[in-house]
Amino acid sequence: MSFWMTKVAHELKQAGREVGPLAAPDPDPDWFAGLLRLVAATGKSVDELTIGELRALIEKRTRNYNRNCRIIAALEEREVNRAKRNAIRG
């Protein structure tokens, strides 16, 4: 297999991994709802999106979703720590 064919094969496999979560039987509802909003904002139907556009939307949604999860986890940890301090103070 030539270098070019190997590169294309790698790109196809990577695209499949990135688009793969859409094929999951039960994707995370919050993640999926956010992706739906991003797709709707393009003004295109799913069939009109290129694979590259879809990959970019999935990447953007995943990045935002993960950031939001980290923020929520930090807020929850802060609340737990506050409750512990209050319990110690009695």
C-alpha distances in whole Angstrom, upper triangle without the diagonal:
4,7,8,6,6,10,11,10,12,15,15,16,18,20,20,22,24,25,26,29,30,30,32,35,37,36,38,41,42,38,38,41,40,37,39,41,38,37,40,41,38,40,37,36,33,32,32,31,27,24,25,29,29,26,29,32,30,30,33,35,33,34,38,38,37,40,43,42,43,46,47,47,48,51,52,52,54,56,56,57,60,61,61,63,66,66,67,69,71
4,5,5,6,9,10,11,12,14,15,17,18,20,21,23,24,26,27,30,31,31,33,36,38,37,39,42,42,38,38,41,40,36,39,41,37,36,40,40,37,39,36,36,33,32,32,30,26,24,24,28,28,26,28,31,30,29,33,35,33,34,37,38,37,39,42,42,42,45,47,47,48,51,52,52,54,56,56,57,60,61,61,63,66,66,67,69,71
4,6,5,6,9,10,11,12,14,15,16,18,20,21,23,24,25,29,30,30,32,36,37,35,37,40,40,36,36,39,38,34,37,39,35,34,38,38,35,38,35,35,32,31,31,29,25,23,22,26,26,24,25,29,28,27,30,32,31,31,35,36,35,36,40,39,40,42,44,44,45,48,49,49,51,54,54,54,57,59,59,60,63,64,64,66,68
4,5,5,6,9,10,11,12,14,15,16,18,20,21,22,24,27,28,28,31,34,36,34,36,38,38,35,34,37,36,32,34,36,33,32,35,35,32,34,32,32,29,28,28,25,22,20,19,23,24,21,23,27,26,25,28,30,29,30,33,34,34,36,38,39,39,42,44,43,45,48,48,49,51,53,53,54,57,58,59,60,63,64,64,67,68
4,5,5,6,9,10,10,12,14,15,16,18,20,21,22,25,26,26,29,32,34,32,35,37,37,34,33,36,35,32,34,36,33,31,35,35,32,34,31,31,28,27,27,25,21,19,19,23,23,21,23,26,26,25,28,30,29,30,33,34,33,36,38,38,39,42,43,43,45,48,48,48,51,53,53,54,57,58,58,60,63,63,64,66,68
4,5,5,6,9,10,11,12,14,15,17,18,20,21,24,25,25,27,31,33,31,33,36,36,32,32,35,34,31,33,35,32,31,35,35,32,35,32,32,29,28,28,26,22,19,19,23,23,20,23,26,24,24,27,29,27,28,32,32,31,34,36,36,36,39,41,41,42,45,46,46,48,50,50,51,54,55,55,57,60,60,61,64,65
4,5,5,6,9,10,11,12,14,15,17,18,20,23,24,24,26,30,32,29,31,34,34,30,30,33,31,28,31,32,29,28,32,32,29,32,30,30,27,26,26,23,20,17,16,20,20,18,20,23,22,21,24,26,25,25,29,30,29,31,34,34,34,37,39,39,40,43,44,44,46,48,48,49,52,53,54,55,58,59,59,62,63
4,5,5,6,9,10,10,12,14,15,16,18,21,22,22,25,28,30,28,30,32,33,29,28,31,30,27,29,31,28,26,30,30,27,30,27,27,24,23,23,20,17,14,14,18,18,16,18,21,21,20,23,25,24,25,28,29,29,31,34,34,34,37,39,39,40,43,44,44,47,49,49,50,53,54,54,56,58,59,60,62,64
4,5,5,6,9,10,11,12,14,15,16,20,21,20,23,26,28,26,29,31,32,28,28,31,30,27,29,31,28,27,30,31,29,31,28,27,24,23,24,21,18,15,16,19,19,17,19,22,21,20,24,25,24,25,29,29,28,31,33,33,34,37,38,38,40,42,43,43,46,48,48,49,52,53,53,55,57,58,59,61,63
4,5,5,6,9,10,11,12,14,15,18,20,20,22,25,27,25,27,30,30,26,26,29,28,25,27,30,27,26,30,30,28,30,28,27,24,24,24,21,18,15,15,18,18,15,17,20,19,18,21,23,21,22,26,26,25,28,30,30,31,34,35,35,37,39,40,40,43,45,45,46,48,50,50,52,54,55,56,58,59
4,5,5,6,9,10,10,12,14,17,18,19,21,24,26,24,26,28,28,24,24,27,25,22,25,27,24,23,26,27,24,27,24,24,21,21,21,18,15,11,11,15,14,12,14,17,16,15,19,20,19,20,24,24,24,26,29,29,29,32,34,34,36,38,39,39,42,44,44,45,48,49,49,51,53,54,55,58,59
4,5,5,6,9,10,11,12,15,16,16,19,22,24,22,24,27,27,24,23,26,25,22,24,26,23,22,25,26,24,26,23,22,19,18,19,17,14,10,11,15,14,12,15,17,16,16,19,21,20,21,24,25,25,27,29,29,30,33,34,34,37,39,39,40,43,44,45,46,48,50,50,52,54,55,56,58,60
4,5,5,6,9,10,10,13,15,15,17,20,22,20,23,25,26,22,22,25,25,21,24,26,24,23,26,27,25,28,25,24,21,20,22,19,16,13,13,17,15,13,16,18,16,16,19,20,19,20,24,23,23,26,28,27,29,32,33,32,35,37,37,38,41,42,42,44,46,47,48,50,52,52,54,56,57
4,5,5,6,9,10,12,14,15,16,20,21,19,21,24,24,20,20,23,22,19,22,24,21,21,24,25,23,26,24,23,20,20,21,18,15,11,11,14,13,10,13,15,13,12,16,17,15,17,20,20,20,22,25,24,25,28,30,29,31,34,34,35,38,39,39,41,43,45,45,47,49,50,51,53,55
4,5,5,6,8,11,12,13,15,19,20,18,20,22,22,19,18,21,20,17,19,21,19,17,21,22,20,22,20,19,16,16,17,14,12,8,8,11,10,7,10,12,11,11,15,16,15,17,19,20,20,22,24,24,26,28,29,30,32,34,35,36,38,40,40,42,44,45,46,48,50,50,52,54,55
4,5,5,6,9,10,10,12,16,18,16,18,21,22,18,17,21,20,17,19,22,20,18,22,23,22,24,21,20,16,16,18,15,13,10,11,14,11,9,13,14,12,13,16,17,15,18,21,20,20,23,25,25,26,29,30,30,32,34,35,36,38,40,40,42,44,45,46,48,50,50,52,54,55
4,6,5,8,10,10,11,15,16,14,16,19,20,16,16,20,19,16,19,21,19,19,23,24,22,25,23,22,18,19,20,17,16,12,13,15,12,10,13,14,11,11,15,15,13,16,19,18,17,21,22,22,23,26,27,27,29,31,31,32,35,36,36,38,41,41,42,44,46,47,48,51,52
4,5,7,9,11,12,16,16,13,15,17,18,14,14,17,16,13,16,18,16,16,19,20,19,22,20,19,16,17,18,15,14,10,10,12,9,6,9,10,7,8,11,12,10,13,15,15,15,18,20,20,21,24,25,25,27,29,30,31,33,35,35,37,39,40,41,43,45,45,47,49,50
4,6,6,8,10,13,14,12,14,16,17,13,12,16,15,12,14,17,15,14,17,19,17,20,17,16,13,14,15,13,12,8,10,11,8,6,10,10,7,9,13,12,11,14,17,16,17,20,21,21,23,25,26,27,29,31,31,33,35,36,37,39,41,41,43,45,46,47,49,51,52
4,5,5,7,11,12,10,13,16,17,14,13,16,16,14,16,19,17,16,20,21,21,23,20,19,15,16,18,16,15,12,14,15,11,10,13,13,10,12,15,14,13,16,18,17,17,21,22,21,23,26,26,26,29,31,31,32,35,36,36,38,40,41,42,44,46,46,48,50,51
4,5,5,9,9,7,9,12,13,10,9,13,14,11,13,16,16,15,18,20,20,22,20,19,15,17,19,17,17,14,15,15,12,11,14,12,9,11,14,12,10,14,16,14,15,18,19,18,20,23,23,23,26,28,27,29,32,32,33,35,37,37,38,41,42,43,45,47,47
4,6,8,9,7,10,11,13,10,8,12,13,10,11,14,14,13,16,18,18,19,17,15,12,14,16,14,15,13,15,14,10,11,14,12,9,12,14,12,12,16,17,15,17,20,20,20,22,25,24,25,28,29,29,31,34,34,35,37,39,39,41,43,44,45,47,49,49
4,6,9,8,12,13,16,13,11,15,16,13,14,18,18,16,19,21,21,22,20,17,14,15,18,17,17,14,17,17,13,14,17,15,13,16,18,16,15,19,20,18,20,23,23,22,25,27,27,27,31,32,31,33,36,36,36,39,41,41,42,45,46,46,48,51,51
4,6,6,9,11,14,12,11,14,16,14,15,19,19,18,20,23,23,25,23,20,17,19,22,20,20,18,20,20,16,16,18,17,14,16,18,16,15,19,20,17,18,22,22,20,23,26,25,25,28,30,29,30,33,34,34,36,38,38,39,42,43,43,45,48,48
4,6,10,11,15,14,12,15,17,16,16,20,20,19,21,24,25,26,24,21,18,20,23,22,23,21,23,22,19,19,22,20,17,19,21,18,18,21,22,19,21,24,23,22,25,27,26,26,30,31,29,31,34,34,34,37,39,38,40,43,43,43,46,48,48
4,6,8,11,11,9,12,15,14,15,18,19,19,20,23,24,25,24,22,19,21,24,22,24,22,23,23,19,19,21,19,16,19,20,17,16,20,20,17,18,21,20,19,22,24,22,23,26,27,26,28,31,31,31,34,35,35,36,39,40,40,42,45,44
4,6,9,7,6,10,12,11,12,15,16,16,18,20,21,23,22,20,17,20,22,20,21,19,21,20,16,16,18,15,12,15,16,13,12,16,16,13,15,18,17,16,19,21,20,20,24,25,24,26,29,29,29,32,34,33,35,38,38,39,41,43,43
4,6,5,6,9,10,11,12,14,15,16,18,20,22,23,23,21,19,22,24,22,23,21,22,21,17,17,18,16,13,15,15,12,11,14,14,10,12,15,14,12,16,18,16,17,20,21,20,23,25,25,25,28,30,30,31,34,35,35,38,40,40
4,6,5,6,9,10,10,12,14,15,16,18,20,22,22,20,18,22,23,22,23,22,23,21,18,19,19,16,14,16,16,12,13,16,14,11,14,16,14,14,17,18,17,18,21,21,21,24,26,25,26,29,30,30,32,35,35,36,38,40,40
4,5,5,6,9,10,11,13,14,15,17,19,21,21,20,19,22,24,22,23,22,23,20,18,18,18,15,13,15,14,10,11,13,11,8,11,13,11,11,15,15,13,16,19,18,18,21,23,23,24,27,28,28,30,32,33,34,36,38,38
4,6,5,6,9,10,11,12,14,16,17,20,20,19,17,20,21,19,20,19,19,17,14,14,15,12,9,11,11,7,7,10,9,6,9,12,11,11,14,15,14,16,19,19,20,22,24,24,26,28,29,30,32,34,35,36,38,40,40
4,5,5,6,9,10,10,12,14,16,17,17,16,14,17,19,17,19,17,18,16,13,14,14,11,9,12,12,9,10,13,12,10,13,15,14,14,18,19,18,20,23,23,23,26,28,28,29,32,33,33,35,37,38,39,41,43,43
4,5,5,6,9,10,11,12,15,16,16,16,14,18,19,18,20,19,20,17,15,16,16,12,12,14,13,10,12,14,12,11,14,16,14,15,18,19,18,20,23,23,23,26,27,27,29,31,32,33,35,37,37,38,41,42,43
4,5,5,6,9,10,11,13,15,16,16,15,18,19,17,19,18,18,15,13,14,13,10,10,12,10,7,9,11,9,8,12,13,12,13,16,17,16,19,21,21,22,25,26,26,28,30,31,32,34,36,37,38,40,42,42
4,5,5,6,9,10,11,13,13,13,11,15,16,13,15,15,15,12,10,11,11,7,7,10,9,6,9,11,10,10,13,15,14,15,18,19,19,21,24,24,25,27,29,29,31,33,34,35,37,39,40,41,43,45,45
4,5,5,6,9,10,11,11,11,10,14,14,13,16,16,16,13,11,13,13,10,10,13,12,10,12,15,14,13,17,18,17,18,22,22,22,24,26,26,27,30,31,32,33,36,36,37,39,41,42,43,45,47,47
4,5,5,6,9,10,12,12,12,16,16,14,17,17,18,14,13,15,14,10,11,14,12,10,13,15,13,13,17,17,16,18,21,21,21,24,26,25,26,29,30,31,33,35,35,36,39,40,41,42,45,46,46
4,5,5,7,9,10,11,11,15,14,12,14,15,14,11,10,12,10,7,9,11,9,8,11,13,11,12,16,16,16,18,21,21,21,24,26,26,27,30,31,32,34,36,36,37,40,41,42,43,46,47,48
4,5,5,7,7,8,7,11,10,9,12,12,13,9,8,11,11,7,9,12,11,10,13,15,15,15,18,20,19,21,24,24,25,27,29,29,30,33,34,35,37,39,40,41,43,44,45,47,49,50,51
4,5,6,7,8,9,12,12,11,14,16,16,13,12,15,14,11,13,16,14,13,16,18,17,17,21,22,21,23,26,26,26,29,30,30,31,34,35,36,38,40,40,41,44,45,46,47,50,51,51
4,5,8,10,11,15,13,12,15,17,16,12,12,15,13,10,13,15,13,13,16,17,16,17,20,21,20,23,25,25,25,28,30,29,31,34,34,35,37,39,40,41,43,45,45,47,49,50,51
4,5,8,10,12,10,9,12,14,13,10,10,13,12,10,13,15,13,14,17,18,17,19,22,22,22,25,27,27,28,30,32,32,34,36,37,38,40,42,42,44,46,47,48,50,52,53,54
4,7,10,12,9,10,13,16,16,12,13,16,15,13,16,18,17,17,20,22,20,22,25,25,25,28,30,30,30,33,35,35,36,39,40,40,43,45,45,46,49,50,50,52,55,55,56
4,6,8,6,7,10,13,14,11,11,15,14,12,15,18,17,17,20,22,21,22,25,26,26,28,31,31,32,34,36,36,38,40,41,42,44,46,47,48,50,51,52,54,56,57,58
4,5,5,7,10,13,14,12,11,15,15,13,15,18,18,17,20,23,22,23,26,27,27,28,31,32,32,34,37,37,38,40,42,42,44,46,47,48,50,52,52,54,56,57,58
4,5,5,9,10,12,10,8,12,13,11,13,16,16,16,18,20,21,21,24,25,25,27,29,30,30,33,35,35,36,39,40,41,42,45,46,46,48,50,51,52,55,56,57
4,6,8,10,12,11,10,13,15,14,15,18,19,19,21,23,24,24,27,29,29,30,33,34,34,36,38,39,40,42,44,44,46,48,49,50,52,54,55,56,58,60,60
4,6,10,11,10,10,13,14,14,16,18,19,19,21,23,24,24,27,29,29,31,33,34,35,37,39,39,40,43,44,45,46,49,50,51,53,54,55,57,59,60,61
4,7,8,6,6,10,11,10,12,15,15,16,18,20,20,21,24,25,26,27,30,31,32,34,36,36,38,40,41,42,44,46,47,48,50,52,53,54,56,57,58
4,5,5,6,9,10,11,12,14,15,17,18,20,21,22,24,26,27,28,30,32,33,34,36,37,39,40,42,43,45,46,48,49,51,53,54,55,57,58,60
4,5,5,6,9,10,10,12,14,15,16,18,20,21,22,24,26,27,28,30,31,32,34,36,37,38,40,42,43,45,46,47,49,51,52,53,55,57,58
4,5,5,6,9,10,10,12,14,15,16,18,20,21,22,24,26,27,29,30,31,33,35,36,37,39,41,42,43,45,46,48,49,51,52,54,56,57
4,5,5,6,9,10,11,12,14,15,17,18,20,21,22,24,26,27,28,30,32,33,34,36,38,39,40,42,43,45,46,48,49,51,53,54,55
4,5,5,6,9,10,11,12,14,15,16,18,20,21,22,24,26,27,28,30,31,32,34,36,37,38,40,42,43,45,46,48,49,51,52,53
4,5,5,6,9,10,10,12,14,15,16,18,20,21,22,24,26,27,29,30,31,33,35,36,37,39,40,42,43,45,46,48,49,51,52
4,5,5,6,9,10,10,12,14,15,16,18,20,21,23,24,26,27,29,30,32,33,35,36,38,39,41,42,44,45,46,48,50,51
4,5,5,6,8,10,11,12,14,15,16,18,20,21,22,24,26,27,28,30,32,33,34,36,37,39,40,42,43,45,46,48,49
4,5,5,6,8,10,10,12,14,15,16,18,20,21,22,24,26,26,28,30,31,32,34,36,37,38,40,42,43,45,46,47
4,6,5,6,9,10,11,12,14,15,17,18,20,21,23,24,26,27,29,30,31,33,35,36,37,39,41,42,43,45,46
4,6,5,6,8,10,11,12,14,16,17,18,20,21,23,24,26,27,29,30,32,33,35,36,38,39,41,42,44,45
4,5,5,6,8,10,10,12,14,15,16,18,20,21,22,24,26,27,28,30,31,33,34,36,37,39,40,42,43
4,6,5,6,8,10,10,12,14,15,16,18,20,21,22,24,26,27,28,30,31,33,34,36,37,39,41,42
4,6,5,6,9,10,11,12,14,15,17,19,20,21,23,25,26,27,29,30,32,33,35,36,38,39,41
4,6,5,6,9,10,11,12,14,15,17,18,20,21,23,24,26,27,29,30,32,33,35,36,38,39
4,5,5,6,9,10,10,12,14,15,16,18,20,21,22,24,26,27,29,30,32,33,35,36,37
4,5,5,6,9,10,10,12,14,15,16,18,20,21,22,24,26,27,29,30,31,33,35,36
4,5,5,6,9,10,11,13,14,15,17,19,20,21,23,25,26,27,29,30,32,33,35
4,5,5,6,9,10,11,12,14,15,17,18,20,21,23,24,26,27,29,30,32,33
4,5,5,6,9,10,10,12,14,15,16,18,20,21,22,24,26,27,29,30,31
4,5,5,6,9,10,10,12,14,15,16,18,20,21,22,24,26,27,29,30
4,5,5,6,9,10,11,12,14,15,17,18,20,21,23,24,26,27,29
4,5,5,6,9,10,11,12,14,15,17,18,20,21,22,24,26,27
4,5,5,6,9,10,10,12,14,15,16,18,20,21,23,24,25
4,5,5,6,9,10,10,12,14,15,16,18,20,21,23,24
4,5,5,6,9,10,11,12,14,15,16,18,20,21,22
4,5,5,6,9,10,11,12,14,15,16,18,20,21
4,5,5,6,9,10,11,12,14,15,17,18,20
4,5,5,6,9,10,11,12,14,15,17,18
4,5,5,6,9,10,10,12,14,15,16
4,5,5,6,9,10,10,12,14,15
4,5,5,6,9,10,11,12,14
4,5,5,6,9,10,11,12
4,5,5,6,9,10,10
4,5,5,6,9,10
4,5,5,6,9
4,5,5,6
4,5,5
4,5
4
